[in-house]
Amino acid sequence: MLTDEQILDQLRETDAIRRGHFVLTSGRHSDTYIQCARVLESPDVTVALAQEAVRRAEMKVDVVASPAVGGMLFGFAVALALHKPFVFSERVDGVMRLRRSFEIPRGARVLVVEDVVTTGGSVAEVVALVEAAGAEVVGVVALIDRKSERKFTAPFYPLLTLPTQSWEPAECGLCAAGEELDSPGSRRL
C-alpha cells in the first residue's frame, strides 16, 4: 500500500514536477508540468503505482485501454496488475483511433488509464471509442489529476491530485512576459 505522500515523494525524487512555461496536451498553458515518464522509468515503481491504483479503484474489469503515448506505460502496468488485456489508441490525422488490429469486445467492462489528466480530452476520446465499440467504461484511473474541469463523466480514480493552474494561450501571463514556451508532451508526435 502506498500513501499519497509516498507517491508525491516518487515524483519529487525523479524531478517529474517541472516549473517553467509549458503547453499542455490540452493546448492550455501552465507554469507546472508533470513529466510522469520520469517516474515510469523505473519498472518496479511503475508496477507498484499500478498495483496501488488497482487497489484503490476496486472494480470488475475485462479490458484496460489507454491513449498513446502518455498513458501507455501506466495502462500496461495496470493491465498487468489486473491480469487483463491491454489496448491503446493512437492519433491518425488528429483523431484518436484503435489501430494494430486492436478491438474492444461488445459488452466489455473497460478501465481507461492515463498518466496526467488536465481537461481529460484524450480520456474523453478513448471513452468515445469504447462506447462506439458497444462496451462500457467502468472508470478512469490516472497517476495525476491536475484538478480542472474534466471532459468525461466516468468515475475517476486518480492516484494523486495536484491542483495546478493552467490558462488558455490568450490568457497566459507567461506568454505576455515573453517567456520561452516548452512543449514536452506527446500530443504532437
QUIMO-V172319 format. One record per residue. RES is the residue in three letters. SS is DSSP state (h for helix, s for strand, l for the rest). PHI is phi in whole degrees, -180 to 180 (* if undefined). D_LAST is the distance of its C-alpha to the last C-alpha in Angstrom with 2 decimals. Layout:
res=RES ss=SS phi=PHI d_last=D_LAST
res=RES ss=SS phi=PHI d_last=D_LAST
This chain:
res=MET ss=l phi=* d_last=34.94
res=LEU ss=l phi=-110 d_last=32.70
res=THR ss=l phi=-89 d_last=33.57
res=ASP ss=h phi=-58 d_last=31.29
res=GLU ss=h phi=-64 d_last=32.50
res=GLN ss=h phi=-66 d_last=31.56
res=ILE ss=h phi=-66 d_last=28.00
res=LEU ss=h phi=-62 d_last=27.83
res=ASP ss=h phi=-59 d_last=29.38
res=GLN ss=h phi=-61 d_last=26.59
res=LEU ss=h phi=-64 d_last=24.04
res=ARG ss=h phi=-67 d_last=26.37
res=GLU ss=h phi=-63 d_last=27.17
res=THR ss=l phi=-99 d_last=23.59
res=ASP ss=l phi=55 d_last=22.85
res=ALA ss=l phi=-75 d_last=20.18
res=ILE ss=s phi=-94 d_last=21.49
res=ARG ss=s phi=-110 d_last=20.48
res=ARG ss=s phi=-117 d_last=22.20
res=GLY ss=s phi=161 d_last=21.20
res=HIS ss=s phi=-133 d_last=19.44
res=PHE ss=s phi=-126 d_last=16.04
res=VAL ss=s phi=-100 d_last=13.91
res=LEU ss=l phi=-87 d_last=13.23
res=THR ss=l phi=-55 d_last=10.87
res=SER ss=l phi=-69 d_last=13.95
res=GLY ss=l phi=96 d_last=13.96
res=ARG ss=l phi=-74 d_last=17.13
res=HIS ss=s phi=-106 d_last=18.10
res=SER ss=s phi=-153 d_last=19.83
res=ASP ss=s phi=-94 d_last=21.78
res=THR ss=s phi=-132 d_last=20.75
res=TYR ss=s phi=-127 d_last=17.53
res=ILE ss=s phi=-107 d_last=17.86
res=GLN ss=l phi=-93 d_last=15.73
res=CYS ss=l phi=-60 d_last=16.78
res=ALA ss=h phi=-57 d_last=15.20
res=ARG ss=h phi=-65 d_last=18.22
res=VAL ss=h phi=-72 d_last=20.63
res=LEU ss=h phi=-76 d_last=19.05
res=GLU ss=l phi=-63 d_last=19.53
res=SER ss=l phi=-97 d_last=23.05
res=PRO ss=h phi=-57 d_last=23.61
res=ASP ss=h phi=-63 d_last=27.01
res=VAL ss=h phi=-68 d_last=25.80
res=THR ss=h phi=-58 d_last=23.01
res=VAL ss=h phi=-65 d_last=25.72
res=ALA ss=h phi=-63 d_last=28.18
res=LEU ss=h phi=-65 d_last=25.88
res=ALA ss=h phi=-64 d_last=25.23
res=GLN ss=h phi=-62 d_last=28.98
res=GLU ss=h phi=-67 d_last=29.70
res=ALA ss=h phi=-62 d_last=27.36
res=VAL ss=h phi=-65 d_last=29.21
res=ARG ss=h phi=-63 d_last=32.51
res=ARG ss=h phi=-74 d_last=31.87
res=ALA ss=l phi=-105 d_last=30.50
res=GLU ss=l phi=-49 d_last=33.23
res=MET ss=l phi=-163 d_last=32.84
res=LYS ss=l phi=-88 d_last=33.17
res=VAL ss=l phi=-132 d_last=29.89
res=ASP ss=l phi=-105 d_last=29.35
res=VAL ss=s phi=-144 d_last=25.56
res=VAL ss=s phi=-111 d_last=22.66
res=ALA ss=s phi=-131 d_last=19.35
res=SER ss=s phi=-137 d_last=16.07
res=PRO ss=s phi=-82 d_last=12.73
res=ALA ss=l phi=-82 d_last=9.80
res=VAL ss=l phi=-103 d_last=8.57
res=GLY ss=l phi=-57 d_last=10.96
res=GLY ss=l phi=-85 d_last=13.99
res=MET ss=h phi=-64 d_last=14.13
res=LEU ss=h phi=-64 d_last=16.29
res=PHE ss=h phi=-69 d_last=18.59
res=GLY ss=h phi=-61 d_last=18.85
res=PHE ss=h phi=-61 d_last=19.91
res=ALA ss=h phi=-66 d_last=22.39
res=VAL ss=h phi=-66 d_last=23.82
res=ALA ss=h phi=-61 d_last=24.31
res=LEU ss=h phi=-62 d_last=26.01
res=ALA ss=h phi=-64 d_last=28.24
res=LEU ss=h phi=-90 d_last=29.18
res=HIS ss=l phi=60 d_last=29.63
res=LYS ss=l phi=-126 d_last=27.73
res=PRO ss=s phi=-64 d_last=25.18
res=PHE ss=s phi=-127 d_last=21.47
res=VAL ss=s phi=-130 d_last=18.86
res=PHE ss=s phi=-137 d_last=15.26
res=SER ss=s phi=-104 d_last=13.46
res=GLU ss=s phi=-136 d_last=10.14
res=ARG ss=s phi=-84 d_last=8.93
res=VAL ss=s phi=-125 d_last=10.67
res=ASP ss=l phi=52 d_last=11.21
res=GLY ss=l phi=81 d_last=10.29
res=VAL ss=s phi=-117 d_last=12.74
res=MET ss=s phi=-70 d_last=12.80
res=ARG ss=s phi=-140 d_last=14.70
res=LEU ss=s phi=-88 d_last=16.45
res=ARG ss=l phi=-125 d_last=15.92
res=ARG ss=l phi=58 d_last=17.50
res=SER ss=l phi=66 d_last=20.89
res=PHE ss=l phi=-67 d_last=20.38
res=GLU ss=l phi=-139 d_last=23.08
res=ILE ss=l phi=-114 d_last=24.43
res=PRO ss=l phi=-63 d_last=28.22
res=ARG ss=l phi=-56 d_last=30.22
res=GLY ss=l phi=83 d_last=31.92
res=ALA ss=l phi=-67 d_last=29.72
res=ARG ss=s phi=-93 d_last=29.40
res=VAL ss=s phi=-114 d_last=25.73
res=LEU ss=s phi=-103 d_last=24.45
res=VAL ss=s phi=-93 d_last=20.96
res=VAL ss=s phi=-126 d_last=19.42
res=GLU ss=s phi=-133 d_last=16.79
res=ASP ss=s phi=-83 d_last=16.46
res=VAL ss=s phi=-125 d_last=16.94
res=VAL ss=s phi=-113 d_last=18.23
res=THR ss=l phi=-103 d_last=18.62
res=THR ss=l phi=-100 d_last=19.24
res=GLY ss=l phi=80 d_last=18.25
res=GLY ss=h phi=-60 d_last=16.29
res=SER ss=h phi=-66 d_last=13.99
res=VAL ss=h phi=-61 d_last=17.25
res=ALA ss=h phi=-60 d_last=19.09
res=GLU ss=h phi=-67 d_last=16.86
res=VAL ss=h phi=-68 d_last=17.50
res=VAL ss=h phi=-57 d_last=21.13
res=ALA ss=h phi=-63 d_last=21.40
res=LEU ss=h phi=-64 d_last=20.29
res=VAL ss=h phi=-62 d_last=22.86
res=GLU ss=h phi=-66 d_last=25.53
res=ALA ss=h phi=-64 d_last=24.99
res=ALA ss=l phi=-82 d_last=25.72
res=GLY ss=l phi=82 d_last=28.95
res=ALA ss=l phi=-106 d_last=28.12
res=GLU ss=s phi=-119 d_last=28.68
res=VAL ss=s phi=-84 d_last=26.43
res=VAL ss=s phi=-90 d_last=28.81
res=GLY ss=s phi=174 d_last=26.73
res=VAL ss=s phi=-128 d_last=23.53
res=VAL ss=s phi=-115 d_last=23.17
res=ALA ss=s phi=-142 d_last=20.97
res=LEU ss=s phi=-67 d_last=21.36
res=ILE ss=s phi=-132 d_last=21.43
res=ASP ss=s phi=-109 d_last=22.56
res=ARG ss=l phi=-78 d_last=22.17
res=LYS ss=l phi=64 d_last=25.07
res=SER ss=l phi=-128 d_last=24.28
res=GLU ss=l phi=-64 d_last=24.97
res=ARG ss=l phi=-103 d_last=23.11
res=LYS ss=l phi=-94 d_last=22.09
res=PHE ss=l phi=-136 d_last=23.49
res=THR ss=l phi=-116 d_last=27.08
res=ALA ss=l phi=-62 d_last=27.04
res=PRO ss=l phi=-54 d_last=28.79
res=PHE ss=s phi=-120 d_last=26.57
res=TYR ss=s phi=-129 d_last=27.06
res=PRO ss=s phi=-77 d_last=25.11
res=LEU ss=s phi=-70 d_last=26.24
res=LEU ss=s phi=-145 d_last=26.37
res=THR ss=s phi=-105 d_last=26.51
res=LEU ss=l phi=-125 d_last=25.56
res=PRO ss=l phi=-60 d_last=26.26
res=THR ss=l phi=-135 d_last=24.24
res=GLN ss=l phi=-79 d_last=24.37
res=SER ss=l phi=-148 d_last=21.69
res=TRP ss=s phi=-137 d_last=22.30
res=GLU ss=l phi=-65 d_last=21.26
res=PRO ss=h phi=-52 d_last=20.23
res=ALA ss=h phi=-67 d_last=23.64
res=GLU ss=h phi=-104 d_last=25.44
res=CYS ss=l phi=-82 d_last=23.78
res=GLY ss=h phi=-67 d_last=26.54
res=LEU ss=h phi=-69 d_last=24.27
res=CYS ss=h phi=-64 d_last=23.01
res=ALA ss=h phi=-61 d_last=26.70
res=ALA ss=l phi=-83 d_last=27.63
res=GLY ss=l phi=79 d_last=25.22
res=GLU ss=l phi=-66 d_last=23.28
res=GLU ss=l phi=-64 d_last=20.16
res=LEU ss=l phi=-98 d_last=16.96
res=ASP ss=s phi=-113 d_last=14.30
res=SER ss=l phi=-125 d_last=10.80
res=PRO ss=l phi=-82 d_last=10.31
res=GLY ss=l phi=-76 d_last=8.49
res=SER ss=l phi=-104 d_last=5.42
res=ARG ss=l phi=-59 d_last=5.68
res=ARG ss=l phi=-94 d_last=3.82
res=LEU ss=l phi=-70 d_last=0.00
